[in-house]
Amino acid sequence: MRILGVCSYRGTNYYGWQKQVGFVSVQSTIEEALSKVYDAPINITGSGRTDAGVHAIRQYFHFDTEKEKDLKQLAYSLNKMLPEDIKIVSFEEVANDFHARYNAKRKIYEYRIVLKNKDPFLDQLAYVYPMDFDFDLFKSVLDKFVGQHNYQDFTSKEEDEGNFIREICAIKVDKNGNDVFVTFEGNGFMRYQIRNMIGAALSVANKKESLDFIDYHLKEDKKREIISYKAPANGLYLVDVLYK
């Protein structure tokens, strides 16, 4: 049978979602706990990677097993075993051909910025940003990213079967006092893409760059020039994965 799991985690102490030799990852931590409960090796497949330091509110993964278990009890048992910064939200049985990554239709991410010069309570959960900040310019940049574009200059991915073209369905920008929240919904995001877009928007918001800088780097008929602006990982959250 195939089981679909949903988890949330604070990514501060992990070298991203994906397991890597010599590093502690969210995936490997969950796999170790599941393998103990099932008394057999369990490998899980996530909906996608998150980088070191990136958080998730709802990350999805699947795994296969021949042993039947009460799935509510399984979630309870795992949450007793897992570190405090990882939580199993739910488990459910799905069709054997369901795939957590390939069946995903859209993903929703949020980037959180706090407009302060310092905040020891938030520095791992948001980008504490001490620079000048023009909210209208910031929003104007993000509006330019909505739609289908070639994002070759906004990712460090070396090659892409889709020629670096992605579609962002919507970008919502909210400001509440010193707190800024940017929500992205799209059909897929490449390595560092959101962090680079936020970094570029901030470079315009603090007057380092102009809006023309964004237009230039979104051109399709140009040589690839990866931008040097990248917002830190601690402000980025995987909010949800949509399968319908």
URBELMO-V775289 format. One record per helix or strand of 2 or more residues. SS is the DSSP state (@ for helix, = for strand). FROM is the first residue (numbers start at 0). LEN is the number of residues. If there is no record, write none. Layout:
BEGIN
<<SS | FROM | LEN> <SS | FROM | LEN>>
END
This chain:
BEGIN
<<= | 1 | 8> <@ | 10 | 3> <@ | 25 | 13> <= | 44 | 2> <= | 54 | 10> <@ | 70 | 11> <= | 85 | 9> <= | 105 | 9> <= | 126 | 2> <@ | 134 | 10> <= | 146 | 4> <@ | 151 | 3> <= | 164 | 12> <= | 178 | 8> <@ | 192 | 13> <@ | 210 | 7> <@ | 232 | 3> <= | 235 | 7>>
END
